[in-house]
Amino acid sequence: MASKPTSTQVLDSDWAAFIDKLEAAELEFAQGRPAVLKALWSHRNDVSICGAFGGVVSGWKEVATRLDWASSQYSEGSRGREEITRSVGVDFAYVAQTEWIRSRVGRNAESSLQELRVTMVFRRQADGWRIIHRHADPLLRTQPPSS
């Protein structure tokens, strides 16, 4: 008889399933279709984004609007990520990673490569893991301070 999964195994499997959904949703986003990614965000007012082509927004209405606009800048995209570190607790998690998106941006006919360093924060809610914060910026390489 198979043993009953432990709570840690259930948490790990819930997290792994969420990350799989996130990967698929971020590919959709890079192709100009934000709906799947927006569904993975918490729709509460304590959510925020630092990035998405600049600026800072908070509150679900503003975050949703920014996600729509940012995704509309991409078409024919592909993407990948390399995780640097993560911590997954019972109710909160974070991931630090590098990402790349290759797509047509705006009205450009040629595809371009966007490389980002990203930190995302997640919260477990009644309906599962949800994104509550994303910070992304293009500075990937170490640079000396300007004088």
N, C-alpha and C positions, 0 to 999 in steps of 0.2 A: 504494500500500500504506500502510495506517495505521501511524503510528509507535507504538512501545511506550510506555505511560505511564511517566513518571518516578516515582521513589519519593515525591517531594513531591506529585505528583498523586494517587497511591494513598493517601497519608496524608490529603490533603484530602478525598478521596471517602469514605474510611473515617470521618473525623470528621463530615462532613455527614450520612452515613447514620445514625451514632450519634445526632446531635442530632435528626434526624427521629424516631427511635425514642423518644428522651427526651421530646420534645413529646407524642407520643401516649400515652406511659406516664404523664406528669404529668396529662393530662386524665383518664385512667382513675382515677388516685389521687384526684382531686378529685370523683370520682363514687362514692367508697367502695370502689374495687377496686384494691388495692395490688400484686397479683401481677406485673403487667407491669413496674412500676417496680422492684420488688425484684429482678427478673431482671437489671436493668441495673447493680445494685450488685456490687462485689467481695464475695465471701463470705469473704474473709480476715478475720483478727482485728484488722487495723490500720485498720478503717473507723470513722467517727464521725459523729455528728450533733450540732449545736448548734442547738436549736430544736425544730420539730415540736410546737408548743404548750408550749415551755419545756424547760429542762434540757439536760443533756449526756449522751450515751450513747456508748459505744465497744464494739467487738467485734461481729462479725456477728450473733451470737444476740441481743444487746441492740438493735442497729440494726433487725434484722428485726422484733422485737417492737414497737419504737417505730413503725416504718412501718405495721404492721398497725393499731395503736391509732390513730395520727394519721389514717390514711385512713378509719377507721370513724367519725370525727367528721364527715365530709363526706357529702352526698348531693346529687344533681342539680346537680353543679358544672360550671362552665366556667372557663377560665383563659387567661391570656396572659402574655407576658414581653417585656421590652425589654432587650436586651443592652447593657451599658455598655462592657465590654472583655473581651477573652479573649487567651489565649496558648496555642498548641498546639505542643508539641514532639513529639519522636519517641515518648517514653514517658509524658510527663505533660502535663496541660493544666489550665487553670482558666478559669472564666467568672464574671464579676461581672455581675449583672443585677437589674432590678426585676421583680417578678411580681405579678399580681393573681389572686385566686381568688374567684369569686362562687358561693356555694352555700348550701345549708341546713347549718348547723353544729349538731351535737348534736341536741337535740329541738326546736329552733326551727322554727316553721312558715314563717317569712319567710326569704328568702335574705339573706345579708349579704356585704359586700365585705371581703376581707382583702388588704391591700397589704403586700408584703414587699420587703426588700432581701436579696439572696441571693448567696452565694459558694459555688461548687461546685468541687471538685478531682477530677480524673479520672486514671486510670492505664491505659495500654495493657497488657493481659494477653494470654496465648496465645489467648484466645477473643474478643479485641477490646477496645474501650474500656469501662471500668467506672467507676462513681462510687466514690470512696473517702472523700469528706467533703462535707457540706453544712452551711452555716451560714445560717440565715434568721432575721430579726427584723423586727418591724413598724415600726421607726422609719425613716420615709422623709423626713421634713421636718427641716430644721435647727432646733434649739431652743437657746435660750441656756442656759448652765449654771445650775443652781439655786443659790441663795445659802445 
